[in-house]
Amino acid sequence: MTGKGPLTHLIPVDLTHPLPLERWFPADRPLEVEIGCGNGRFLAARAARNPGVGYLGIERMLARVRKVNRKAELARLDNLYVYRLEALYTFHYQIPRHRLRAVYVFFPDPWPKKRHHSHRLFAPLFLNALWASLETGGEIQIATDDLPYFEAIQEVFANDARFEPAPPMERDEAEQTDFERLFRGQGLPIHACAYRALPAPEPPFAPLRITPDMEPKPLPGRDLPDDSFDKGDDHAQDDEP
Ligand SMILES: C[S@@+](CC[C@H](N)C(=O)[O-])C[C@H]1O[C@@H](n2cnc3c(N)ncnc32)[C@H](O)[C@@H]1O
């Protein structure tokens, strides 16, 4: 046995190559992605207003994925799709290079405790994948209620010469996310920033390296930091607005 025969015992799902996005989004139209799109309020409003633009939500909670799907079905939005997977992994392996015109991240989980900072999305590893996914001149728009995380996000971008600051977008009421409406209703300040991808040398592709400090660690009373993902279902609704 050489081990080079047909791969009859391989489960044929390829999660390490770019998604064939042209199956859902015409290749000649702009594509925008919202990471952690929650219930899809922003995406659905945006997709209805811009039928010539494709919108992809990336969200790991199944209950929220279902809600986005329902919104797209009810409004017959053929330019809106949602993908259930972890965002860093998706950007690193599955978004084709320089395909995205815009990326939106509204109210990302702030992981306020120092020992959990390694779970934050905004870190050099994500910026590598983000830059490789954006068109030159493409933008990321970010909003958060959490000032320490906001400052940390600004620092990560300030240390990466492949991005320059851009004007943060305005969102009218129809495009505000559920968390944004909750925080605005409580009178909390919303911090926003945006960055534009600049021309830079193309980085070689390297496998994603998860260091031991990035591994999910059990929390008291919970199986994993975010049990919604690993139980694969609708249990964790505790941060629902
Ligand atoms: C605080 S909620 C904000 C939801 C929405 N953006 C809003 O403003 O209403 C954060 C969302 O991001 C999702 N999320 C967090 N980390 C993620 C990751 N690494 N990949 C995909 N989704 C993620 C969570 O499941 C959750 O729905």
The ligand as a Tripos MOL2 file, in Angstrom:
@<TRIPOS>MOLECULE
LIG
   27    29     1     0     0
SMALL
NO_CHARGES

@<TRIPOS>ATOM
      1 C1        -21.6190   41.6960   19.8970 C.3       1 LIG1
      2 S1        -22.3210   40.8360   18.5490 S.3       1 LIG1
      3 C2        -22.6690   42.1440   17.3620 C.3       1 LIG1
      4 C3        -23.6210   41.6970   16.2770 C.3       1 LIG1
      5 C4        -23.9080   42.7520   15.1920 C.3       1 LIG1
      6 N1        -22.6890   43.1390   14.5050 N.3       1 LIG1
      7 C5        -24.5690   43.9610   15.7930 C.2       1 LIG1
      8 O1        -23.9150   45.0070   15.8650 O.co2     1 LIG1
      9 O2        -25.7670   43.8670   16.1520 O.co2     1 LIG1
     10 C6        -20.9150   40.0550   17.8250 C.3       1 LIG1
     11 C7        -21.3000   39.0580   16.7620 C.3       1 LIG1
     12 O3        -20.1450   38.5740   16.1270 O.3       1 LIG1
     13 C8        -20.2000   37.1630   16.0380 C.3       1 LIG1
     14 N2        -18.8060   36.7360   16.0770 N.ar      1 LIG1
     15 C9        -17.9180   37.0010   17.0580 C.ar      1 LIG1
     16 N3        -16.7130   36.5290   16.7430 N.ar      1 LIG1
     17 C10       -16.8300   35.9500   15.5180 C.ar      1 LIG1
     18 C11       -15.9170   35.2750   14.6570 C.ar      1 LIG1
     19 N4        -14.6470   35.1340   15.0020 N.pl3     1 LIG1
     20 N5        -16.3770   34.8150   13.5000 N.ar      1 LIG1
     21 C12       -17.6850   34.9700   13.1340 C.ar      1 LIG1
     22 N6        -18.5890   35.6010   13.9090 N.ar      1 LIG1
     23 C13       -18.1730   36.0850   15.0900 C.ar      1 LIG1
     24 C14       -21.0120   36.7340   17.2410 C.3       1 LIG1
     25 O4        -21.6190   35.4670   17.0580 O.3       1 LIG1
     26 C15       -22.0320   37.8460   17.3260 C.3       1 LIG1
     27 O5        -23.1740   37.6130   16.5470 O.3       1 LIG1
@<TRIPOS>BOND
     1     1     2 1
     2     2     3 1
     3     2    10 1
     4     3     4 1
     5     4     5 1
     6     5     6 1
     7     5     7 1
     8     7     8 2
     9     7     9 1
    10    10    11 1
    11    11    12 1
    12    11    26 1
    13    12    13 1
    14    13    14 1
    15    13    24 1
    16    14    15 ar
    17    14    23 ar
    18    15    16 ar
    19    16    17 ar
    20    17    18 ar
    21    17    23 ar
    22    18    19 1
    23    18    20 ar
    24    20    21 ar
    25    21    22 ar
    26    22    23 ar
    27    24    25 1
    28    24    26 1
    29    26    27 1
@<TRIPOS>SUBSTRUCTURE
     1 LIG1         1 GROUP 0 **** ****
